Structure formats: C-alpha cells, structure tokens
C-alpha cells in the first residue's frame, strides 16, 4: 500500500523536483515495489499527455530583446583565468613582485600566505651573501626551512633542507649568511615581520 508521503515523492520524482539524495532513496524504494513502479509509470504517462495537450504559443517578438537587455544590464563578476581557480593561490619563485627590503642590508621578505583566523603567516625570506640579521628576542614562535644557501644561527650552520624552530621569547644571536640564502618562515600573525610584510 502506497502511503501519502510516497505518493507525493512519486509526483515530485516524475517532475524531476526531488533533491538528489531524496531521488536516490526513492529510486531504491521504486526498485522493490511493483505498486509504486506502476504509479510512477501512470504519472509519467499523465504528465506526457498534459504536456502534449497544451497548445504551443509563440512568445512575443520583443521577449528575446528584453531578455538580452536584462542580461547586459546585470553586473558581471570579473572573469577568472584558468590558472587561478577559486580558493587557490600560486606564487612563482621568478616573480619579483611582493618583495620588501628590510631595514637590514641585504635582507628582504615576501608574504606568501596570511591566515589570521588560524594565527599564522608564511613568508619567504632572503639574505644576500654576507648579510647579517641583528640579535633579537622572538616575539612569537618561529619555524624556518632553508631552501637555498646557508644560514648560521646560534653557532649552527643550516643548509638547504635544514629546519629550525624557536619558541616565543627565545633569544637569537646575530644570524648571518656567507653565500646568501632563501628560506620559508612560518610566523604568528602578531610577529612584527608579518606586519612589515603586509604594510
């Protein structure tokens, strides 16, 4: 026996008005119920007869012009290039844009990602050959991954692929690079370097 809910779903199914999940559940029920299958068949025939019985009416000649006019008047979102899908960002190592010179000779930074809701930012850092970064107390935790060259931190030489972590409040002696280096830095959004990169 078909209840009222199944009957309503059968009507909506025939009209293509069920949500995808509801439609999948209904089709499973349809495969196991001959009575329901017959109802859907009858409803489909009725809809088919109704659509054939309605006389064709030619739309007014001005309708097409009104539709196109309405489309042209609507503001359009800027077209996105295929290289920049929604929610994704890319940075090229060859792109000189975004680098900011620090008030330290030979040192510059570039903001790659700013995630204030998560409390961190990712910067690209660069020290030229012989550049020296002054001693400082770390405002927040810092994580560095050396990409190229060398960085000397607290008496240790770090090279490409080496990692360094510093806790908030820890002290760094003067850092320096002999041959120059590029590094990735993960810092808290409150770090002065992040504010400087965003200014």
Rosetta constraint file for C-alpha pairs under 8 A:
AtomPair CA 1 CA 35 HARMONIC 7.58 0.50
AtomPair CA 2 CA 6 HARMONIC 6.13 0.50
AtomPair CA 2 CA 7 HARMONIC 6.53 0.50
AtomPair CA 2 CA 35 HARMONIC 7.51 0.50
AtomPair CA 2 CA 36 HARMONIC 6.81 0.50
AtomPair CA 3 CA 7 HARMONIC 6.30 0.50
AtomPair CA 4 CA 8 HARMONIC 6.22 0.50
AtomPair CA 5 CA 9 HARMONIC 6.21 0.50
AtomPair CA 6 CA 10 HARMONIC 6.03 0.50
AtomPair CA 7 CA 11 HARMONIC 6.43 0.50
AtomPair CA 8 CA 12 HARMONIC 6.34 0.50
AtomPair CA 9 CA 13 HARMONIC 5.91 0.50
AtomPair CA 9 CA 18 HARMONIC 7.39 0.50
AtomPair CA 9 CA 26 HARMONIC 7.29 0.50
AtomPair CA 10 CA 14 HARMONIC 6.23 0.50
AtomPair CA 10 CA 26 HARMONIC 7.91 0.50
AtomPair CA 10 CA 36 HARMONIC 7.80 0.50
AtomPair CA 10 CA 39 HARMONIC 7.48 0.50
AtomPair CA 10 CA 40 HARMONIC 5.91 0.50
AtomPair CA 10 CA 43 HARMONIC 7.95 0.50
AtomPair CA 11 CA 15 HARMONIC 6.36 0.50
AtomPair CA 11 CA 40 HARMONIC 7.54 0.50
AtomPair CA 11 CA 43 HARMONIC 6.96 0.50
AtomPair CA 12 CA 16 HARMONIC 6.02 0.50
AtomPair CA 12 CA 17 HARMONIC 4.93 0.50
AtomPair CA 12 CA 18 HARMONIC 5.65 0.50
AtomPair CA 13 CA 17 HARMONIC 6.00 0.50
AtomPair CA 13 CA 18 HARMONIC 5.68 0.50
AtomPair CA 13 CA 23 HARMONIC 6.71 0.50
AtomPair CA 13 CA 26 HARMONIC 7.94 0.50
AtomPair CA 14 CA 40 HARMONIC 6.81 0.50
AtomPair CA 14 CA 43 HARMONIC 6.85 0.50
AtomPair CA 14 CA 44 HARMONIC 5.94 0.50
AtomPair CA 14 CA 47 HARMONIC 8.00 0.50
AtomPair CA 18 CA 22 HARMONIC 5.93 0.50
AtomPair CA 18 CA 23 HARMONIC 5.42 0.50
AtomPair CA 19 CA 23 HARMONIC 5.96 0.50
AtomPair CA 20 CA 24 HARMONIC 6.23 0.50
AtomPair CA 21 CA 25 HARMONIC 6.40 0.50
AtomPair CA 22 CA 26 HARMONIC 6.08 0.50
AtomPair CA 23 CA 27 HARMONIC 6.08 0.50
AtomPair CA 24 CA 28 HARMONIC 6.35 0.50
AtomPair CA 25 CA 29 HARMONIC 6.44 0.50
AtomPair CA 26 CA 30 HARMONIC 6.04 0.50
AtomPair CA 27 CA 31 HARMONIC 6.27 0.50
AtomPair CA 28 CA 32 HARMONIC 6.91 0.50
AtomPair CA 29 CA 33 HARMONIC 6.37 0.50
AtomPair CA 30 CA 34 HARMONIC 7.43 0.50
AtomPair CA 30 CA 36 HARMONIC 5.99 0.50
AtomPair CA 30 CA 37 HARMONIC 5.65 0.50
AtomPair CA 31 CA 37 HARMONIC 7.37 0.50
AtomPair CA 33 CA 37 HARMONIC 6.23 0.50
AtomPair CA 34 CA 38 HARMONIC 6.19 0.50
AtomPair CA 35 CA 39 HARMONIC 6.33 0.50
AtomPair CA 36 CA 40 HARMONIC 6.28 0.50
AtomPair CA 37 CA 41 HARMONIC 6.22 0.50
AtomPair CA 38 CA 42 HARMONIC 6.17 0.50
AtomPair CA 39 CA 43 HARMONIC 6.09 0.50
AtomPair CA 40 CA 44 HARMONIC 6.02 0.50
AtomPair CA 41 CA 45 HARMONIC 6.34 0.50
AtomPair CA 42 CA 46 HARMONIC 6.23 0.50
AtomPair CA 43 CA 47 HARMONIC 6.16 0.50
AtomPair CA 44 CA 48 HARMONIC 6.11 0.50
AtomPair CA 45 CA 49 HARMONIC 6.15 0.50
AtomPair CA 46 CA 50 HARMONIC 6.11 0.50
AtomPair CA 47 CA 51 HARMONIC 6.17 0.50
AtomPair CA 48 CA 52 HARMONIC 6.31 0.50
AtomPair CA 49 CA 53 HARMONIC 6.11 0.50
AtomPair CA 50 CA 54 HARMONIC 6.53 0.50
AtomPair CA 59 CA 63 HARMONIC 6.70 0.50
AtomPair CA 61 CA 65 HARMONIC 7.98 0.50
AtomPair CA 62 CA 66 HARMONIC 6.28 0.50
AtomPair CA 63 CA 67 HARMONIC 6.18 0.50
AtomPair CA 64 CA 68 HARMONIC 6.27 0.50
AtomPair CA 65 CA 69 HARMONIC 6.04 0.50
AtomPair CA 66 CA 70 HARMONIC 6.14 0.50
AtomPair CA 67 CA 71 HARMONIC 6.26 0.50
AtomPair CA 68 CA 72 HARMONIC 6.17 0.50
AtomPair CA 69 CA 73 HARMONIC 6.23 0.50
AtomPair CA 70 CA 74 HARMONIC 6.45 0.50
AtomPair CA 80 CA 84 HARMONIC 6.53 0.50
AtomPair CA 80 CA 85 HARMONIC 7.30 0.50
AtomPair CA 81 CA 85 HARMONIC 7.49 0.50
AtomPair CA 84 CA 88 HARMONIC 6.40 0.50
AtomPair CA 84 CA 89 HARMONIC 6.64 0.50
AtomPair CA 84 CA 90 HARMONIC 7.77 0.50
AtomPair CA 85 CA 89 HARMONIC 7.97 0.50
AtomPair CA 91 CA 95 HARMONIC 7.39 0.50
AtomPair CA 91 CA 112 HARMONIC 7.24 0.50
AtomPair CA 98 CA 110 HARMONIC 5.50 0.50
AtomPair CA 98 CA 111 HARMONIC 7.02 0.50
AtomPair CA 99 CA 108 HARMONIC 6.37 0.50
AtomPair CA 99 CA 109 HARMONIC 5.54 0.50
AtomPair CA 99 CA 110 HARMONIC 4.55 0.50
AtomPair CA 99 CA 111 HARMONIC 7.78 0.50
AtomPair CA 100 CA 108 HARMONIC 5.32 0.50
AtomPair CA 100 CA 109 HARMONIC 5.37 0.50
AtomPair CA 100 CA 110 HARMONIC 6.21 0.50
AtomPair CA 100 CA 197 HARMONIC 6.63 0.50
AtomPair CA 101 CA 106 HARMONIC 7.74 0.50
AtomPair CA 101 CA 107 HARMONIC 6.07 0.50
AtomPair CA 101 CA 108 HARMONIC 4.20 0.50
AtomPair CA 101 CA 109 HARMONIC 6.61 0.50
AtomPair CA 102 CA 106 HARMONIC 7.97 0.50
AtomPair CA 102 CA 107 HARMONIC 5.52 0.50
AtomPair CA 102 CA 108 HARMONIC 5.12 0.50
AtomPair CA 102 CA 109 HARMONIC 7.11 0.50
AtomPair CA 103 CA 107 HARMONIC 7.68 0.50
AtomPair CA 104 CA 132 HARMONIC 7.57 0.50
AtomPair CA 104 CA 133 HARMONIC 6.64 0.50
AtomPair CA 105 CA 131 HARMONIC 6.49 0.50
AtomPair CA 105 CA 132 HARMONIC 7.71 0.50
AtomPair CA 106 CA 126 HARMONIC 7.89 0.50
AtomPair CA 106 CA 127 HARMONIC 5.55 0.50
AtomPair CA 106 CA 128 HARMONIC 4.85 0.50
AtomPair CA 106 CA 129 HARMONIC 7.64 0.50
AtomPair CA 106 CA 131 HARMONIC 5.31 0.50
AtomPair CA 106 CA 132 HARMONIC 7.97 0.50
AtomPair CA 107 CA 125 HARMONIC 7.52 0.50
AtomPair CA 107 CA 126 HARMONIC 5.67 0.50
AtomPair CA 107 CA 127 HARMONIC 4.58 0.50
AtomPair CA 107 CA 128 HARMONIC 6.46 0.50
AtomPair CA 107 CA 131 HARMONIC 6.79 0.50
AtomPair CA 107 CA 133 HARMONIC 7.72 0.50
AtomPair CA 108 CA 125 HARMONIC 5.96 0.50
AtomPair CA 108 CA 126 HARMONIC 5.30 0.50
AtomPair CA 108 CA 127 HARMONIC 6.72 0.50
AtomPair CA 109 CA 123 HARMONIC 6.52 0.50
AtomPair CA 109 CA 124 HARMONIC 5.57 0.50
AtomPair CA 109 CA 125 HARMONIC 4.47 0.50
AtomPair CA 109 CA 126 HARMONIC 6.23 0.50
AtomPair CA 109 CA 197 HARMONIC 6.66 0.50
AtomPair CA 110 CA 123 HARMONIC 5.51 0.50
AtomPair CA 110 CA 124 HARMONIC 5.04 0.50
AtomPair CA 110 CA 125 HARMONIC 6.50 0.50
AtomPair CA 110 CA 197 HARMONIC 6.33 0.50
AtomPair CA 111 CA 121 HARMONIC 7.66 0.50
AtomPair CA 111 CA 122 HARMONIC 6.36 0.50
AtomPair CA 111 CA 123 HARMONIC 4.56 0.50
AtomPair CA 111 CA 124 HARMONIC 6.42 0.50
AtomPair CA 111 CA 194 HARMONIC 7.43 0.50
AtomPair CA 111 CA 197 HARMONIC 5.79 0.50
AtomPair CA 111 CA 198 HARMONIC 7.09 0.50
AtomPair CA 112 CA 121 HARMONIC 7.65 0.50
AtomPair CA 112 CA 122 HARMONIC 5.50 0.50
AtomPair CA 112 CA 123 HARMONIC 5.30 0.50
AtomPair CA 112 CA 124 HARMONIC 6.72 0.50
AtomPair CA 113 CA 121 HARMONIC 5.50 0.50
AtomPair CA 113 CA 122 HARMONIC 5.06 0.50
AtomPair CA 113 CA 123 HARMONIC 7.04 0.50
AtomPair CA 114 CA 120 HARMONIC 6.58 0.50
AtomPair CA 114 CA 121 HARMONIC 4.41 0.50
AtomPair CA 114 CA 122 HARMONIC 6.54 0.50
AtomPair CA 114 CA 189 HARMONIC 7.43 0.50
AtomPair CA 115 CA 119 HARMONIC 6.02 0.50
AtomPair CA 115 CA 120 HARMONIC 5.43 0.50
AtomPair CA 115 CA 121 HARMONIC 5.71 0.50
AtomPair CA 115 CA 189 HARMONIC 7.53 0.50
AtomPair CA 116 CA 120 HARMONIC 6.22 0.50
AtomPair CA 116 CA 121 HARMONIC 7.57 0.50
AtomPair CA 116 CA 189 HARMONIC 6.20 0.50
AtomPair CA 119 CA 188 HARMONIC 5.62 0.50
AtomPair CA 119 CA 189 HARMONIC 5.36 0.50
AtomPair CA 119 CA 190 HARMONIC 7.91 0.50
AtomPair CA 120 CA 186 HARMONIC 6.81 0.50
AtomPair CA 120 CA 187 HARMONIC 5.55 0.50
AtomPair CA 120 CA 188 HARMONIC 4.20 0.50
AtomPair CA 120 CA 189 HARMONIC 4.81 0.50
AtomPair CA 121 CA 186 HARMONIC 5.81 0.50
AtomPair CA 121 CA 187 HARMONIC 5.39 0.50
AtomPair CA 121 CA 188 HARMONIC 6.01 0.50
AtomPair CA 121 CA 189 HARMONIC 5.66 0.50
AtomPair CA 121 CA 194 HARMONIC 6.92 0.50
AtomPair CA 122 CA 184 HARMONIC 7.00 0.50
AtomPair CA 122 CA 185 HARMONIC 5.66 0.50
AtomPair CA 122 CA 186 HARMONIC 4.60 0.50
AtomPair CA 122 CA 187 HARMONIC 6.36 0.50
AtomPair CA 123 CA 184 HARMONIC 5.85 0.50
AtomPair CA 123 CA 185 HARMONIC 5.09 0.50
AtomPair CA 123 CA 186 HARMONIC 6.47 0.50
AtomPair CA 123 CA 187 HARMONIC 7.76 0.50
AtomPair CA 123 CA 194 HARMONIC 7.71 0.50
AtomPair CA 124 CA 182 HARMONIC 7.13 0.50
AtomPair CA 124 CA 183 HARMONIC 5.78 0.50
AtomPair CA 124 CA 184 HARMONIC 4.74 0.50
AtomPair CA 124 CA 185 HARMONIC 6.18 0.50
AtomPair CA 125 CA 182 HARMONIC 5.61 0.50
AtomPair CA 125 CA 183 HARMONIC 5.10 0.50
AtomPair CA 125 CA 184 HARMONIC 6.19 0.50
AtomPair CA 125 CA 185 HARMONIC 6.94 0.50
AtomPair CA 126 CA 180 HARMONIC 7.49 0.50
AtomPair CA 126 CA 181 HARMONIC 5.72 0.50
AtomPair CA 126 CA 182 HARMONIC 4.50 0.50
AtomPair CA 126 CA 183 HARMONIC 6.45 0.50
AtomPair CA 127 CA 131 HARMONIC 5.70 0.50
AtomPair CA 127 CA 132 HARMONIC 7.90 0.50
AtomPair CA 127 CA 176 HARMONIC 7.93 0.50
AtomPair CA 127 CA 177 HARMONIC 6.64 0.50
AtomPair CA 127 CA 180 HARMONIC 5.25 0.50
AtomPair CA 127 CA 181 HARMONIC 5.31 0.50
AtomPair CA 127 CA 182 HARMONIC 6.61 0.50
AtomPair CA 128 CA 177 HARMONIC 7.20 0.50
AtomPair CA 128 CA 179 HARMONIC 7.18 0.50
AtomPair CA 128 CA 180 HARMONIC 4.32 0.50
AtomPair CA 128 CA 181 HARMONIC 6.61 0.50
AtomPair CA 129 CA 177 HARMONIC 5.95 0.50
AtomPair CA 129 CA 178 HARMONIC 5.23 0.50
AtomPair CA 129 CA 179 HARMONIC 4.41 0.50
AtomPair CA 129 CA 180 HARMONIC 3.92 0.50
AtomPair CA 129 CA 181 HARMONIC 7.61 0.50
AtomPair CA 130 CA 176 HARMONIC 6.73 0.50
AtomPair CA 130 CA 177 HARMONIC 5.43 0.50
AtomPair CA 130 CA 178 HARMONIC 4.84 0.50
AtomPair CA 130 CA 179 HARMONIC 6.64 0.50
AtomPair CA 130 CA 180 HARMONIC 6.75 0.50
AtomPair CA 131 CA 176 HARMONIC 5.69 0.50
AtomPair CA 131 CA 177 HARMONIC 5.75 0.50
AtomPair CA 131 CA 178 HARMONIC 7.42 0.50
AtomPair CA 131 CA 180 HARMONIC 7.25 0.50
AtomPair CA 132 CA 174 HARMONIC 6.64 0.50
AtomPair CA 132 CA 175 HARMONIC 5.76 0.50
AtomPair CA 132 CA 176 HARMONIC 4.24 0.50
AtomPair CA 132 CA 177 HARMONIC 6.71 0.50
AtomPair CA 133 CA 174 HARMONIC 5.58 0.50
AtomPair CA 133 CA 175 HARMONIC 5.01 0.50
AtomPair CA 133 CA 176 HARMONIC 5.94 0.50
AtomPair CA 134 CA 173 HARMONIC 7.16 0.50
AtomPair CA 134 CA 174 HARMONIC 4.62 0.50
AtomPair CA 134 CA 175 HARMONIC 6.61 0.50
AtomPair CA 135 CA 171 HARMONIC 7.55 0.50
AtomPair CA 135 CA 172 HARMONIC 5.44 0.50
AtomPair CA 135 CA 173 HARMONIC 4.34 0.50
AtomPair CA 135 CA 174 HARMONIC 4.21 0.50
AtomPair CA 135 CA 175 HARMONIC 7.12 0.50
AtomPair CA 136 CA 171 HARMONIC 5.96 0.50
AtomPair CA 136 CA 172 HARMONIC 5.42 0.50
AtomPair CA 136 CA 173 HARMONIC 6.71 0.50
AtomPair CA 136 CA 174 HARMONIC 7.61 0.50
AtomPair CA 137 CA 169 HARMONIC 5.83 0.50
AtomPair CA 137 CA 170 HARMONIC 5.73 0.50
AtomPair CA 137 CA 171 HARMONIC 4.41 0.50
AtomPair CA 137 CA 172 HARMONIC 6.18 0.50
AtomPair CA 138 CA 142 HARMONIC 7.57 0.50
AtomPair CA 138 CA 166 HARMONIC 7.52 0.50
AtomPair CA 138 CA 167 HARMONIC 7.35 0.50
AtomPair CA 138 CA 168 HARMONIC 5.51 0.50
AtomPair CA 138 CA 169 HARMONIC 5.12 0.50
AtomPair CA 138 CA 170 HARMONIC 5.55 0.50
AtomPair CA 138 CA 171 HARMONIC 6.20 0.50
AtomPair CA 138 CA 172 HARMONIC 7.37 0.50
AtomPair CA 139 CA 168 HARMONIC 5.65 0.50
AtomPair CA 139 CA 169 HARMONIC 5.91 0.50
AtomPair CA 139 CA 190 HARMONIC 7.90 0.50
AtomPair CA 139 CA 191 HARMONIC 5.98 0.50
AtomPair CA 139 CA 192 HARMONIC 7.69 0.50
AtomPair CA 140 CA 167 HARMONIC 6.69 0.50
AtomPair CA 140 CA 168 HARMONIC 3.92 0.50
AtomPair CA 140 CA 169 HARMONIC 6.58 0.50
AtomPair CA 140 CA 187 HARMONIC 7.12 0.50
AtomPair CA 140 CA 188 HARMONIC 6.13 0.50
AtomPair CA 140 CA 190 HARMONIC 7.50 0.50
AtomPair CA 140 CA 191 HARMONIC 6.28 0.50
AtomPair CA 141 CA 165 HARMONIC 7.40 0.50
AtomPair CA 141 CA 166 HARMONIC 5.59 0.50
AtomPair CA 141 CA 167 HARMONIC 4.44 0.50
AtomPair CA 141 CA 168 HARMONIC 4.29 0.50
AtomPair CA 141 CA 169 HARMONIC 7.84 0.50
AtomPair CA 141 CA 187 HARMONIC 6.47 0.50
AtomPair CA 141 CA 188 HARMONIC 6.80 0.50
AtomPair CA 142 CA 165 HARMONIC 5.63 0.50
AtomPair CA 142 CA 166 HARMONIC 5.14 0.50
AtomPair CA 142 CA 167 HARMONIC 6.58 0.50
AtomPair CA 142 CA 168 HARMONIC 7.44 0.50
AtomPair CA 142 CA 185 HARMONIC 6.93 0.50
AtomPair CA 142 CA 186 HARMONIC 5.94 0.50
AtomPair CA 142 CA 187 HARMONIC 5.11 0.50
AtomPair CA 142 CA 188 HARMONIC 7.52 0.50
AtomPair CA 143 CA 163 HARMONIC 7.36 0.50
AtomPair CA 143 CA 164 HARMONIC 5.79 0.50
AtomPair CA 143 CA 165 HARMONIC 4.50 0.50
AtomPair CA 143 CA 166 HARMONIC 6.57 0.50
AtomPair CA 143 CA 185 HARMONIC 5.60 0.50
AtomPair CA 143 CA 186 HARMONIC 5.09 0.50
AtomPair CA 143 CA 187 HARMONIC 6.75 0.50
AtomPair CA 144 CA 163 HARMONIC 5.59 0.50
AtomPair CA 144 CA 164 HARMONIC 5.10 0.50
AtomPair CA 144 CA 165 HARMONIC 6.40 0.50
AtomPair CA 144 CA 183 HARMONIC 6.52 0.50
AtomPair CA 144 CA 184 HARMONIC 5.60 0.50
AtomPair CA 144 CA 185 HARMONIC 4.58 0.50
AtomPair CA 144 CA 186 HARMONIC 6.54 0.50
AtomPair CA 145 CA 160 HARMONIC 7.82 0.50
AtomPair CA 145 CA 161 HARMONIC 6.39 0.50
AtomPair CA 145 CA 162 HARMONIC 5.85 0.50
AtomPair CA 145 CA 163 HARMONIC 4.51 0.50
AtomPair CA 145 CA 164 HARMONIC 6.57 0.50
AtomPair CA 145 CA 183 HARMONIC 5.55 0.50
AtomPair CA 145 CA 184 HARMONIC 5.20 0.50
AtomPair CA 145 CA 185 HARMONIC 6.66 0.50
AtomPair CA 146 CA 150 HARMONIC 7.54 0.50
AtomPair CA 146 CA 151 HARMONIC 7.64 0.50
AtomPair CA 146 CA 158 HARMONIC 7.04 0.50
AtomPair CA 146 CA 159 HARMONIC 6.10 0.50
AtomPair CA 146 CA 160 HARMONIC 4.92 0.50
AtomPair CA 146 CA 161 HARMONIC 5.48 0.50
AtomPair CA 146 CA 162 HARMONIC 5.53 0.50
AtomPair CA 146 CA 163 HARMONIC 6.42 0.50
AtomPair CA 146 CA 181 HARMONIC 7.32 0.50
AtomPair CA 146 CA 182 HARMONIC 6.27 0.50
AtomPair CA 146 CA 183 HARMONIC 4.34 0.50
AtomPair CA 146 CA 184 HARMONIC 6.48 0.50
AtomPair CA 147 CA 159 HARMONIC 7.65 0.50
AtomPair CA 147 CA 160 HARMONIC 4.74 0.50
AtomPair CA 147 CA 161 HARMONIC 5.94 0.50
AtomPair CA 147 CA 181 HARMONIC 7.31 0.50
AtomPair CA 147 CA 182 HARMONIC 5.44 0.50
AtomPair CA 147 CA 183 HARMONIC 5.05 0.50
AtomPair CA 147 CA 184 HARMONIC 7.09 0.50
AtomPair CA 148 CA 159 HARMONIC 6.82 0.50
AtomPair CA 148 CA 160 HARMONIC 4.78 0.50
AtomPair CA 148 CA 161 HARMONIC 7.92 0.50
AtomPair CA 148 CA 180 HARMONIC 8.00 0.50
AtomPair CA 148 CA 181 HARMONIC 5.18 0.50
AtomPair CA 148 CA 182 HARMONIC 5.17 0.50
AtomPair CA 148 CA 183 HARMONIC 6.98 0.50
AtomPair CA 149 CA 159 HARMONIC 5.86 0.50
AtomPair CA 149 CA 160 HARMONIC 6.09 0.50
AtomPair CA 149 CA 177 HARMONIC 7.86 0.50
AtomPair CA 149 CA 179 HARMONIC 6.09 0.50
AtomPair CA 149 CA 180 HARMONIC 5.52 0.50
AtomPair CA 149 CA 181 HARMONIC 4.18 0.50
AtomPair CA 149 CA 182 HARMONIC 6.69 0.50
AtomPair CA 150 CA 157 HARMONIC 6.65 0.50
AtomPair CA 150 CA 158 HARMONIC 5.56 0.50
AtomPair CA 150 CA 159 HARMONIC 4.66 0.50
AtomPair CA 150 CA 160 HARMONIC 7.03 0.50
AtomPair CA 150 CA 177 HARMONIC 5.60 0.50
AtomPair CA 150 CA 178 HARMONIC 6.63 0.50
AtomPair CA 150 CA 179 HARMONIC 6.36 0.50
AtomPair CA 150 CA 180 HARMONIC 6.25 0.50
AtomPair CA 150 CA 181 HARMONIC 5.39 0.50
AtomPair CA 151 CA 157 HARMONIC 5.84 0.50
AtomPair CA 151 CA 158 HARMONIC 5.12 0.50
AtomPair CA 151 CA 159 HARMONIC 6.60 0.50
AtomPair CA 151 CA 175 HARMONIC 7.00 0.50
AtomPair CA 151 CA 176 HARMONIC 5.84 0.50
AtomPair CA 151 CA 177 HARMONIC 4.72 0.50
AtomPair CA 151 CA 178 HARMONIC 7.48 0.50
AtomPair CA 151 CA 180 HARMONIC 7.63 0.50
AtomPair CA 151 CA 181 HARMONIC 6.51 0.50
AtomPair CA 152 CA 156 HARMONIC 5.46 0.50
AtomPair CA 152 CA 157 HARMONIC 4.45 0.50
AtomPair CA 152 CA 158 HARMONIC 6.05 0.50
AtomPair CA 152 CA 175 HARMONIC 5.58 0.50
AtomPair CA 152 CA 176 HARMONIC 5.31 0.50
AtomPair CA 152 CA 177 HARMONIC 6.03 0.50
AtomPair CA 153 CA 157 HARMONIC 6.53 0.50
AtomPair CA 153 CA 158 HARMONIC 7.47 0.50
AtomPair CA 153 CA 172 HARMONIC 7.34 0.50
AtomPair CA 153 CA 173 HARMONIC 7.23 0.50
AtomPair CA 153 CA 174 HARMONIC 7.40 0.50
AtomPair CA 153 CA 175 HARMONIC 5.09 0.50
AtomPair CA 153 CA 176 HARMONIC 7.20 0.50
AtomPair CA 154 CA 172 HARMONIC 6.61 0.50
AtomPair CA 154 CA 173 HARMONIC 5.92 0.50
AtomPair CA 154 CA 174 HARMONIC 7.70 0.50
AtomPair CA 154 CA 175 HARMONIC 7.27 0.50
AtomPair CA 158 CA 162 HARMONIC 5.60 0.50
AtomPair CA 158 CA 163 HARMONIC 7.52 0.50
AtomPair CA 166 CA 170 HARMONIC 6.37 0.50
AtomPair CA 177 CA 181 HARMONIC 6.59 0.50
AtomPair CA 187 CA 191 HARMONIC 6.43 0.50
AtomPair CA 187 CA 194 HARMONIC 7.43 0.50
AtomPair CA 188 CA 194 HARMONIC 7.79 0.50
AtomPair CA 189 CA 194 HARMONIC 6.10 0.50
AtomPair CA 189 CA 195 HARMONIC 7.65 0.50
AtomPair CA 190 CA 194 HARMONIC 7.05 0.50
AtomPair CA 190 CA 195 HARMONIC 7.35 0.50
AtomPair CA 191 CA 195 HARMONIC 6.76 0.50
AtomPair CA 192 CA 196 HARMONIC 6.11 0.50
AtomPair CA 193 CA 197 HARMONIC 6.07 0.50
AtomPair CA 194 CA 198 HARMONIC 6.21 0.50
AtomPair CA 195 CA 199 HARMONIC 6.07 0.50
